[in-house]
Protein backbone atom coordinates (compact mmCIF):
# COMPACT_ATOMS: atom_id res chain seq x y z
CA UNK A 1 0.00 0.00 0.00
CA UNK A 2 1.30 3.42 -0.92
CA UNK A 3 1.63 6.10 1.74
CA UNK A 4 0.10 9.54 1.37
CA UNK A 5 3.52 11.14 0.86
CA UNK A 6 4.21 8.76 -2.01
CA UNK A 7 1.46 10.21 -4.22
CA UNK A 8 2.43 10.57 -7.86
CA UNK A 9 -0.44 12.39 -9.56
CA UNK A 10 -0.15 15.90 -11.01
CA UNK A 11 3.57 15.64 -11.72
CA UNK A 12 5.21 15.85 -15.13
CA UNK A 13 7.04 12.84 -16.48
CA UNK A 14 10.77 13.40 -16.09
CA UNK A 15 12.35 10.67 -18.21
CA UNK A 16 12.21 9.79 -21.91
CA UNK A 17 9.47 7.30 -22.79
CA UNK A 18 9.32 5.26 -26.02
CA UNK A 19 7.11 2.53 -27.40
CA UNK A 20 8.38 -0.86 -26.31
CA UNK A 21 8.18 -2.36 -29.80
CA UNK A 22 9.23 -0.45 -32.92
CA UNK A 23 6.56 -0.61 -35.56
CA UNK A 24 3.94 -1.71 -33.05
CA UNK A 25 2.81 1.34 -31.08
CA UNK A 26 0.29 0.63 -28.39
CA UNK A 27 0.20 -0.25 -24.74
CA UNK A 28 3.86 -1.04 -24.00
CA UNK A 29 6.37 1.69 -23.09
CA UNK A 30 10.00 1.77 -21.97
CA UNK A 31 11.59 4.53 -19.87
CA UNK A 32 15.14 5.80 -20.33
CA UNK A 33 17.50 7.95 -18.28
CA UNK A 34 19.83 9.00 -21.07
CA UNK A 35 20.79 5.75 -22.79
CA UNK A 36 20.02 3.58 -19.75
CA UNK A 37 16.71 1.72 -19.68
CA UNK A 38 15.17 2.24 -16.24
CA UNK A 39 11.85 0.44 -16.54
CA UNK A 40 8.76 -0.50 -18.48
CA UNK A 41 4.99 -0.13 -18.27
CA UNK A 42 2.46 -2.19 -20.19
CA UNK A 43 -1.02 -3.63 -20.12
CA UNK A 44 -1.56 -7.34 -19.68
CA UNK A 45 -4.40 -8.64 -21.82
CA UNK A 46 -5.91 -11.15 -19.41
CA UNK A 47 -9.40 -11.19 -17.89
CA UNK A 48 -9.50 -9.00 -14.80
CA UNK A 49 -6.26 -7.16 -15.63
CA UNK A 50 -7.12 -5.31 -18.85
CA UNK A 51 -7.91 -2.06 -17.05
CA UNK A 52 -4.60 -2.03 -15.16
CA UNK A 53 -1.08 -1.05 -16.10
CA UNK A 54 1.88 -3.10 -14.89
CA UNK A 55 5.11 -1.25 -14.10
CA UNK A 56 8.56 -2.66 -13.41
CA UNK A 57 11.77 -0.84 -12.45
CA UNK A 58 15.12 -2.14 -13.63
CA UNK A 59 16.84 -2.34 -10.24
CA UNK A 60 20.08 -3.85 -11.66
CA UNK A 61 20.75 -5.97 -8.57
CA UNK A 62 21.39 -2.97 -6.32
CA UNK A 63 19.74 -2.53 -2.92
CA UNK A 64 16.01 -1.87 -3.18
CA UNK A 65 15.83 -0.13 0.23
CA UNK A 66 12.33 -1.54 0.86
CA UNK A 67 10.94 -0.07 -2.39
CA UNK A 68 8.82 -2.42 -4.51
CA UNK A 69 10.17 -2.77 -8.04
CA UNK A 70 6.91 -3.79 -9.72
CA UNK A 71 3.19 -3.26 -9.35
CA UNK A 72 -0.12 -2.33 -10.95
CA UNK A 73 -1.74 1.09 -11.41
CA UNK A 74 -5.03 2.25 -12.92
CA UNK A 75 -3.62 4.39 -15.75
CA UNK A 76 -0.51 4.54 -17.91
CA UNK A 77 0.33 7.97 -16.52
CA UNK A 78 0.20 6.85 -12.88
CA UNK A 79 2.20 3.69 -13.69
CA UNK A 80 4.85 5.82 -15.42
CA UNK A 81 5.04 8.28 -12.52
CA UNK A 82 5.16 5.44 -9.99
CA UNK A 83 8.06 3.85 -11.89
CA UNK A 84 9.92 7.18 -12.04
CA UNK A 85 9.37 7.86 -8.33
CA UNK A 86 10.58 4.42 -7.26
CA UNK A 87 13.57 4.58 -9.63
CA UNK A 88 14.62 8.01 -8.30
CA UNK A 89 14.35 6.90 -4.67
CA UNK A 90 16.36 3.72 -5.26
CA UNK A 91 18.94 5.61 -7.34
CA UNK A 92 19.38 8.27 -4.64
CA UNK A 93 19.71 5.67 -1.88
CA UNK A 94 16.59 6.82 -0.04
CA UNK A 95 15.24 4.18 2.33
CA UNK A 96 11.46 3.74 2.12
CA UNK A 97 9.59 4.65 5.29
CA UNK A 98 7.16 1.79 5.74
CA UNK A 99 5.49 2.88 8.99
N, C-alpha and C positions, 0 to 999 in steps of 0.2 A: 504494500500500500504506500502510495506517495504521500509525503508530508506537505502541509500547506506551503511551506517555504520552498518546495521543489516544483511549484507551478511553472508551466512552460508556455501558457497561452499569451498572446499579444506581444510576442517578441519576434524580431526579424530573424530569418535564417542567416547564419553566419558563414557557413561553408558552401563550397561548390557542389551542386547536386546534378547528376546526369542520369539518363535512362540506363537501367541495368543491362539492357540488351540492345546493341546497335541494330537499327532496322526494325525493331519491334517496340515502339514506344507504348507505354501503358502503365501498369501498376507495379513497377519494379524500379527502384531508384537507388543509386549508390552515392555516398557522400565522400568528398575528398578535402583534405587539408593540404593544399599545394598538390603534389603528386602522390601523396600517401592516401590510400583508401582507409577511411575511418569507420565505415559502417554501411548498412543497407536497410532499406524499408521496402516492404512489399505486401501485397494481399495474398492470402492463401485461399484458393478456390475450393473450399470444402464446406459442406453444410454446417451452419452454425458459426462459421468464421468469416464469411464473405463480407461482413460489414466492419471488419476489424483490420488494422494494419499491424504487421509484425515488424519490429525493429531489432537490430542486432549491432552491437558495437564491436569493432575489431580491437580486442584488448591485448593482443600480441604477447600473451603470457605474463605480462606485468601484474603487479598487485592490483586487485580490484577495489580494495579499501571499502568493502561492504556495499559497493554499488552493483546493482544487477546489470548484466550486459545484454539482456534481451527481454522483450515483453510485447504486449499488445496495447494498441491505442485505438481510439474511435475514428480518427481521421489521419490522412497522410501528413498534414501539417503538424499535428500534435506528435505523431510518431517521429517525424524529422527533428522537431525541437527537443523531444525527450532524448533522442540519440545524441544530439549535439551537447545537451546539458550533461549527460552522463560522461561522454567522451572528455569534455573540458574538465570535469571534476577529477576523473581518473588521471588525466594528463598532468594536471596541476598538483596531484598528490593529496587532494582534499579527502579526508576520511568522511564517510557518510554518517550523519547523526541519526541513529535508528530509534532513539527514544523520544 
